[in-house]
Amino acid sequence: RADMVVHMPAAIYVFELKINGTSREALEQINSKGYAVPYQTDGRPVHKVGLRFSTETLAIEDWVIEHAPV
């Protein structure tokens, strides 16, 4: 399952975080495992967000966003 799902009034955000990986790998995991699929029938736009977290800087280093079809 996804690392985090945020339900907002106008959209749903599905997050996957990779520690020292890449944001693209995180997004690929959302897509390959179908994490956003259960939310696509909700009627709100679904935004898939892959995040890269660095243990060196202790911060989010990079992210990539993909919009799922409604």
Summary of the structure (lengths in Angstrom):
residues: 70
radius of gyration: 12.0
end to end distance: 20.2
largest distance: 39.4
contacts: 195
relative contact order: 0.27
helix: 20%
strand: 44%
